[in-house]
C-alpha cells in the first residue's frame, strides 16, 4: 500500500534521480545544465505567479458574487409578497414566507470564497504552468547546439530507464508492484 501512490515510491524515485544526475553530469556541458536550471526556474516562477493571480481573481469573483447575492436578497426582502392564494372555488391557502431561507449565510459565504479561490488557483496555476512551459521551451530551443545535447541526454536517460525496467522484468521482479 505504501508504494501504491507515486509520491510514496522513494526507492524508485531515488534510483531515477541518481540516474538522471549521472546523465546531467556526463552528457551535458555546464552551460546546458544552467539552461535547464533556468528553464525549471521559469516554469516554477510562472506557475507561482499564475497561482497567486488566480487566487486573487477567485477572491475578487467571490466578493462580487457575495455582494450581488446580498443585493438580490435585500431587493427580494423589500418587495411586497403575497400572503395567500384564493382559488376559483373560493378556498384560501396561505403562502409561507421563504425570506429567511433565502438569506445569505456564513456557510454560503465560506463556500463561495473557498470554491472561487480554489477554482482561481487551479485555473491560474494551469495557465501559469502552460505559459512557463512555453517560455522554458523557448529558452532551451533558442540555441540549436544546446537543444541537440539536451535531447541526446534525455534520449540516453530514457533508454537507460527502459533497460533498467527490462532488467527488472527479466530478473523476475513482481511486475504488478512496479505498475501500481
Secondary structure as GFF3:
##gff-version 3
##sequence-region A 1 180
A	DSSP	three_ten_helix	6	8	.	.	.	ID=ss1
A	DSSP	alpha_helix	10	27	.	.	.	ID=ss2
A	DSSP	alpha_helix	30	78	.	.	.	ID=ss3
A	DSSP	beta_strand	84	86	.	.	.	ID=ss4
A	DSSP	beta_strand	92	94	.	.	.	ID=ss5
A	DSSP	alpha_helix	99	102	.	.	.	ID=ss6
A	DSSP	alpha_helix	106	141	.	.	.	ID=ss7
A	DSSP	alpha_helix	144	170	.	.	.	ID=ss8
A	DSSP	alpha_helix	175	179	.	.	.	ID=ss9
###
